[in-house]
Amino acid sequence: MDQINLISDMNGERIDRFLSGNLEDLSRSYIQKLMKDGRILVNGKPVKANYKLSAGDEICVSVPEPETLDIQPENIPLDILYEDDDILVVNKPKGMVVHPSPGHYSHTLVNAVLYHCGENLSGINGVIRPGIVHRIDMDTTGSLLICKNDRSHQILAEQLKEHSITRRYHAVVYGNFKEERGTVNAPIGRHPVDRKKMSTKSSSGRPAVTHYRVLERFGNYTYIECELETGRTHQIRVHMSSIGHPILGDAVYGPAKCPFNLEGQTLHAKILGIRHPSTGEYMEFDAPLPEYFVSLLNLLRKQNF
């Protein structure tokens, strides 16, 4: 059982809302279930979901071990960018979920990695996410890191925590930037109304920083590169939308209707840089743009000619 300890810095906010904004891996409904089961204590006592916090309240969340699920290896082809005895770096395709979750217990990246690696995967994140150090959204493509042993996983998770991993994404966004580069520094947490979304307007947001630069301009659209300093859920999508430049194809944080035939946001994790867990050598991996992204850029160039 995992135990999470937090200190409230809020006055008057419901505890379920505070926790869902600070514990991104736990849904609000699951947090409420933990409360009903007496697994969330404030100052040593169980509380209900509508409990309103005071600054300085000590919160203890006990998360039970996940149920053992029968996650099966599947012979799904992987686009491998690099592999050795410690790590595997793959270029994730659009539409593939990274790890099993309710409604997605098969055809995920984890199913494919289990087939490819067999038992050579770290077990730190349990049966649901073996070897998975970080995630990207289902409709985001590009570089993803998998660890083959616990030692490598611990070292790379620490690099991720201290923000020393390089993560540069390419995206096409709505609108034309006035500047050539900039930074969005805005905390991200659960949306105050729609709890399935993230927002910069959350009262319990966590620090989030995205640096961006213009690669190419197409009048009503701009091709940009974004570098993550932090790694919050939907960070680039939320930050770009917050400054009036939502990602093309992103119906969640941008216009519901897209003028192009796209399946989800035009976002690609192009560059991933790490210090190798065994050698300490800095290594950088470059995932080529997917075909749909290249075709879109070519179309925009023709229209802008």
NORDATA-V648080 format. One record per residue. N is the residue number from 1. D_LAST is the distance of its C-alpha to the last C-alpha in Angstrom with 1 decimal. Layout:
# NORDATA-V648080
n->N d_last->D_LAST
n->N d_last->D_LAST
This chain:
# NORDATA-V648080
n->1 d_last->59.4
n->2 d_last->56.8
n->3 d_last->57.8
n->4 d_last->55.3
n->5 d_last->56.6
n->6 d_last->54.9
n->7 d_last->56.0
n->8 d_last->54.8
n->9 d_last->53.2
n->10 d_last->53.0
n->11 d_last->55.4
n->12 d_last->55.6
n->13 d_last->52.8
n->14 d_last->53.7
n->15 d_last->54.2
n->16 d_last->52.1
n->17 d_last->49.1
n->18 d_last->49.7
n->19 d_last->50.0
n->20 d_last->47.0
n->21 d_last->44.9
n->22 d_last->46.5
n->23 d_last->47.0
n->24 d_last->43.6
n->25 d_last->45.0
n->26 d_last->47.5
n->27 d_last->46.7
n->28 d_last->48.5
n->29 d_last->50.5
n->30 d_last->51.6
n->31 d_last->52.7
n->32 d_last->54.7
n->33 d_last->56.4
n->34 d_last->57.3
n->35 d_last->58.9
n->36 d_last->60.9
n->37 d_last->62.1
n->38 d_last->63.2
n->39 d_last->60.9
n->40 d_last->59.4
n->41 d_last->61.9
n->42 d_last->61.7
n->43 d_last->64.3
n->44 d_last->66.1
n->45 d_last->66.2
n->46 d_last->64.3
n->47 d_last->62.2
n->48 d_last->60.5
n->49 d_last->56.8
n->50 d_last->57.3
n->51 d_last->59.0
n->52 d_last->57.6
n->53 d_last->57.2
n->54 d_last->58.7
n->55 d_last->57.4
n->56 d_last->59.2
n->57 d_last->59.9
n->58 d_last->60.1
n->59 d_last->58.3
n->60 d_last->59.1
n->61 d_last->57.1
n->62 d_last->58.6
n->63 d_last->56.2
n->64 d_last->58.1
n->65 d_last->57.1
n->66 d_last->54.6
n->67 d_last->56.2
n->68 d_last->56.1
n->69 d_last->53.6
n->70 d_last->53.5
n->71 d_last->50.0
n->72 d_last->49.8
n->73 d_last->47.9
n->74 d_last->45.3
n->75 d_last->44.0
n->76 d_last->40.3
n->77 d_last->38.1
n->78 d_last->36.8
n->79 d_last->33.8
n->80 d_last->35.9
n->81 d_last->34.3
n->82 d_last->37.7
n->83 d_last->41.4
n->84 d_last->44.8
n->85 d_last->48.2
n->86 d_last->47.0
n->87 d_last->43.5
n->88 d_last->40.9
n->89 d_last->37.1
n->90 d_last->35.1
n->91 d_last->31.5
n->92 d_last->32.0
n->93 d_last->30.0
n->94 d_last->28.7
n->95 d_last->31.4
n->96 d_last->34.3
n->97 d_last->36.8
n->98 d_last->38.1
n->99 d_last->41.8
n->100 d_last->44.2
n->101 d_last->44.7
n->102 d_last->46.1
n->103 d_last->44.4
n->104 d_last->42.8
n->105 d_last->45.7
n->106 d_last->44.2
n->107 d_last->41.0
n->108 d_last->40.1
n->109 d_last->39.2
n->110 d_last->42.8
n->111 d_last->44.1
n->112 d_last->42.1
n->113 d_last->43.1
n->114 d_last->46.7
n->115 d_last->46.7
n->116 d_last->45.0
n->117 d_last->47.2
n->118 d_last->50.4
n->119 d_last->52.6
n->120 d_last->50.7
n->121 d_last->49.0
n->122 d_last->50.0
n->123 d_last->51.9
n->124 d_last->51.3
n->125 d_last->49.2
n->126 d_last->51.6
n->127 d_last->51.2
n->128 d_last->48.2
n->129 d_last->46.0
n->130 d_last->47.5
n->131 d_last->45.6
n->132 d_last->42.9
n->133 d_last->42.3
n->134 d_last->39.2
n->135 d_last->37.1
n->136 d_last->33.5
n->137 d_last->32.8
n->138 d_last->32.8
n->139 d_last->29.1
n->140 d_last->28.2
n->141 d_last->27.8
n->142 d_last->28.7
n->143 d_last->31.6
n->144 d_last->35.0
n->145 d_last->38.3
n->146 d_last->41.6
n->147 d_last->45.0
n->148 d_last->47.7
n->149 d_last->50.6
n->150 d_last->51.8
n->151 d_last->52.0
n->152 d_last->48.3
n->153 d_last->47.4
n->154 d_last->49.5
n->155 d_last->48.0
n->156 d_last->44.4
n->157 d_last->45.1
n->158 d_last->46.5
n->159 d_last->43.4
n->160 d_last->41.3
n->161 d_last->43.8
n->162 d_last->43.7
n->163 d_last->39.8
n->164 d_last->39.8
n->165 d_last->37.6
n->166 d_last->34.0
n->167 d_last->31.5
n->168 d_last->27.8
n->169 d_last->25.5
n->170 d_last->21.8
n->171 d_last->20.3
n->172 d_last->17.4
n->173 d_last->18.5
n->174 d_last->18.0
n->175 d_last->17.1
n->176 d_last->15.9
n->177 d_last->18.7
n->178 d_last->20.2
n->179 d_last->21.6
n->180 d_last->20.6
n->181 d_last->23.5
n->182 d_last->26.5
n->183 d_last->29.4
n->184 d_last->30.6
n->185 d_last->34.4
n->186 d_last->35.8
n->187 d_last->38.6
n->188 d_last->37.9
n->189 d_last->40.5
n->190 d_last->41.2
n->191 d_last->39.8
n->192 d_last->42.7
n->193 d_last->42.4
n->194 d_last->40.5
n->195 d_last->42.1
n->196 d_last->39.7
n->197 d_last->36.9
n->198 d_last->36.8
n->199 d_last->36.3
n->200 d_last->36.3
n->201 d_last->38.8
n->202 d_last->41.6
n->203 d_last->44.9
n->204 d_last->45.5
n->205 d_last->42.1
n->206 d_last->42.1
n->207 d_last->40.3
n->208 d_last->36.6
n->209 d_last->34.2
n->210 d_last->30.5
n->211 d_last->28.5
n->212 d_last->24.7
n->213 d_last->21.9
n->214 d_last->18.2
n->215 d_last->16.4
n->216 d_last->12.7
n->217 d_last->11.2
n->218 d_last->8.9
n->219 d_last->10.3
n->220 d_last->13.0
n->221 d_last->13.5
n->222 d_last->14.4
n->223 d_last->15.3
n->224 d_last->18.8
n->225 d_last->22.0
n->226 d_last->25.3
n->227 d_last->28.7
n->228 d_last->31.8
n->229 d_last->34.9
n->230 d_last->36.7
n->231 d_last->36.4
n->232 d_last->37.0
n->233 d_last->36.4
n->234 d_last->32.8
n->235 d_last->32.3
n->236 d_last->28.5
n->237 d_last->28.0
n->238 d_last->30.5
n->239 d_last->29.5
n->240 d_last->25.8
n->241 d_last->26.9
n->242 d_last->29.5
n->243 d_last->27.1
n->244 d_last->24.8
n->245 d_last->22.2
n->246 d_last->23.5
n->247 d_last->22.1
n->248 d_last->19.9
n->249 d_last->22.4
n->250 d_last->25.4
n->251 d_last->27.5
n->252 d_last->30.4
n->253 d_last->28.9
n->254 d_last->25.9
n->255 d_last->25.2
n->256 d_last->27.3
n->257 d_last->24.6
n->258 d_last->21.3
n->259 d_last->18.3
n->260 d_last->17.9
n->261 d_last->20.7
n->262 d_last->21.9
n->263 d_last->25.5
n->264 d_last->26.1
n->265 d_last->24.3
n->266 d_last->21.4
n->267 d_last->23.7
n->268 d_last->24.7
n->269 d_last->27.6
n->270 d_last->26.2
n->271 d_last->28.8
n->272 d_last->32.6
n->273 d_last->35.0
n->274 d_last->38.8
n->275 d_last->42.0
n->276 d_last->43.7
n->277 d_last->46.8
n->278 d_last->49.1
n->279 d_last->48.0
n->280 d_last->46.4
n->281 d_last->43.6
n->282 d_last->40.1
n->283 d_last->37.8
n->284 d_last->34.1
n->285 d_last->32.4
n->286 d_last->28.7
n->287 d_last->27.8
n->288 d_last->24.7
n->289 d_last->22.0
n->290 d_last->22.9
n->291 d_last->21.2
n->292 d_last->20.0
n->293 d_last->18.4
n->294 d_last->16.5
n->295 d_last->15.4
n->296 d_last->14.2
n->297 d_last->12.2
n->298 d_last->10.6
n->299 d_last->10.0
n->300 d_last->8.5
n->301 d_last->6.0
n->302 d_last->5.1
n->303 d_last->5.6
n->304 d_last->3.8
n->305 d_last->0.0
